[in-house]
């Protein structure tokens, strides 16, 4: 009976943890606390304090405190971010001291919940197409984002289609690697992924496919296949552009790519203030990160918004968009921790990369997506994915070998 109870509790803990990453950070935090309570109840937990976590948080606290004082910034955002970051890091450390032995089970539950979320998103899409009513508007009270008349960007239970596409990315990668692209449950996930119209996730998937081709094929086949992928991409782009020209409009994905590329060519506020909101937010936050004080080690945790308001002044209608999160994690890391922070992030990704572990590659795909979009430290399971990437990495898999397939 004790063994059966512990197995059920382990499953419940895993369900809680995986469900939490699809919710806002309040719900994710509650799910994490419930999972920890179950672990403590069964005396199946270890200390939350680890040397690496303590060293990291100590550096962040000490450096940020001094830097914020030096630049006369407010401490409120720093305190809020530090408390949240510490709670999530120590909380997930408790859980992964147990879950690191059940990574295959955790993967299965992620794929199951992802299928449910994607299916709900497809229902949302179909009902909106026929009725014009967004059945999931009550979740975040946001209006549907139409790409074409009656064609919306699927959000499912998330607040933005872009974040949904990011959370679906590992499942799409899994289907590609395991050659289950045409299995029904993965077809549903892939269709939902496409209908999010998430530019960042599209880019990540294309890069992932190119990487897998490079890893698997001989040079001749690589050149031919890469050429074919680029040709198909070019034809699809041209076809969409011609359609858009004839209908006097542009799809969100194409417009964001074009505007972002145009803004990068001349990275000055006067140039990207005439672009669409997404490109404007992305380029503005990059410009702020580049021109903020102390580009070597940054201005400290939670200071990007203050860098934004002190560095960039404008009366633009979209002024302040994504100023709290920096639009992308890499950009926020650069703004708040400078070149040192960016190097540490890249070192973490490189050191824990495991090309022979499917789960590790899945985690890398979503972390790379977060680097490009989503600068929140504790939103949509960012800390969870970091731990999962760490424990499926080369060194940890050697300590706790597990076949993930």
C-alpha positions, 0 to 999 in steps of 0.5 A, spaced: 500 500 500 505 504 501 508 503 494 502 504 491 501 511 494 508 513 493 507 512 485 500 515 485 503 521 489 509 521 484 504 522 478 500 527 482 506 531 483 508 530 475 501 532 473 501 539 478 508 541 475 507 540 468 500 543 468 503 549 472 507 551 466 501 552 462 498 557 467 500 564 469 505 564 474 500 565 480 497 558 478 504 555 477 507 557 483 501 554 487 501 548 483 509 548 485 507 549 492 502 543 492 507 539 489 512 540 494 507 539 500 505 532 497 513 531 497 514 533 504 508 529 506 511 523 504 518 525 507 520 524 500 524 530 499 531 533 500 534 540 502 532 546 497 539 549 498 544 547 493 551 551 493 550 553 485 543 556 487 546 560 493 552 562 489 548 564 483 543 568 488 548 571 492 551 574 486 545 577 483 543 580 490 550 583 492 551 586 485 544 588 483 544 592 490 550 595 489 549 597 482 542 600 483 544 604 489 550 607 484 545 608 478 540 611 483 534 606 481 528 604 485 529 598 489 522 595 489 522 591 482 529 588 484 526 586 491 520 583 487 524 579 482 529 577 487 523 574 491 520 570 486 526 568 482 529 565 489 522 562 491 522 558 484 529 556 484 529 553 491 522 550 489 523 547 483 530 544 486 526 541 491 521 537 486 527 536 481 531 532 487 525 527 486 523 528 479 530 527 476 529 520 477 522 520 473 524 524 467 521 519 462 514 520 466 515 527 466 516 527 458 509 523 457 505 528 462 508 534 458 506 531 451 499 529 454 497 536 457 500 539 450 495 535 446 489 537 451 491 544 450 492 544 443 486 540 442 482 546 446 486 551 441 483 547 435 476 547 438 477 555 439 479 556 432 473 552 429 468 555 433 471 562 432 471 561 424 464 559 424 461 563 429 466 569 430 465 568 438 472 566 442 470 561 447 476 562 451 476 570 451 474 569 459 481 566 461 485 573 460 479 577 457 483 579 451 480 580 444 481 575 438 487 576 434 485 576 427 490 574 421 485 574 416 477 575 417 475 569 421 482 566 422 485 567 428 491 566 432 490 560 437 491 562 444 488 556 447 488 557 455 494 562 454 494 570 454 498 570 447 499 566 441 506 567 441 507 564 448 503 558 446 507 556 440 513 557 444 510 551 449 508 547 443 515 547 440 518 541 444 512 537 442 513 538 435 521 537 436 519 531 439 514 528 433 520 530 428 526 527 432 521 520 433 518 520 426 511 521 429 509 527 425 503 524 422 501 520 428 494 523 430 495 526 437 502 530 434 498 532 428 493 536 432 499 539 436 502 541 429 496 544 426 495 548 433 502 550 432 502 552 425 495 556 427 498 560 432 502 564 427 508 565 432 514 568 428 519 566 433 517 559 433 517 558 426 524 560 426 526 555 431 523 549 428 526 551 421 533 552 425 532 545 428 530 541 422 536 544 419 540 542 425 538 535 425 539 535 417 546 537 418 547 532 424 544 526 420 546 527 413 552 526 409 555 533 406 552 532 399 545 530 402 545 536 406 547 541 401 541 538 397 536 538 403 538 544 405 537 547 398 530 544 398 528 547 405 530 554 403 527 553 396 520 551 399 521 557 404 522 562 399 516 559 394 512 559 400 514 567 402 513 569 395 506 566 394 504 569 401 507 576 399 503 575 392 496 573 396 497 579 400 499 584 395 492 582 391 488 583 397 492 589 399 494 586 406 500 582 409 499 577 414 502 578 421 508 573 420 510 576 414 510 583 416 513 582 423 519 579 419 520 584 414 519 590 419 524 587 424 529 586 418 528 593 416 529 596 423 535 592 424 538 595 418 538 602 421 537 601 429 535 608 431 528 610 434 526 614 428 526 608 423 522 603 427 517 608 430 513 607 424 513 599 424 508 594 427 507 594 434 511 587 435 517 589 431 517 596 434 517 593 441 522 588 439 527 593 436 526 598 442 528 594 447 534 592 443 536 599 442 535 600 450 539 594 452 545 597 447 545 604 450 543 602 457 549 604 462 555 599 464 554 594 458 560 589 461 556 587 467 549 590 467 545 595 471 542 589 476 536 584 476 529 588 475 532 594 472 530 593 465 524 598 465 528 603 468 533 603 463 528 603 458 525 610 461 531 613 462 534 611 456 529 612 451 524 618 451 518 618 446 510 620 445 509 614 441 503 610 441 506 604 443 511 607 448 513 602 453 511 596 450 514 590 453 519 594 457 518 590 463 520 584 460 525 586 455 521 582 450 526 577 450 530 573 455 537 574 452 535 582 451 533 582 458 539 578 460 544 583 456 540 589 459 540 587 466 547 583 467 551 585 461 556 581 457 557 577 463 550 575 463 549 573 456 556 569 456 553 565 463 547 564 459 550 561 453 555 557 457 549 554 461 546 552 454 553 549 451 555 545 458 549 542 458 547 540 451 546 533 450 545 531 443 543 524 444 538 525 449 531 527 445 528 531 452 535 535 452 534 537 445 526 539 446 528 543 452 534 547 448 528 548 443 524 552 448 530 555 452 532 558 445 525 560 443 525 564 450 531 567 448 528 570 442 521 572 446 519 572 453 523 576 458 520 573 464 524 569 469 518 566 472 513 565 467 510 559 463 515 554 466 522 558 465 525 555 471 522 548 470 525 548 463 532 550 465 532 544 471 529 539 466 535 541 461 540 541 466 538 534 469 537 531 461 544 534 460 551 530 459 553 530 466 547 529 469 545 523 464 551 520 466 550 520 473 542 518 472 542 514 466 535 514 463 533 512 456 528 518 453 525 516 447 
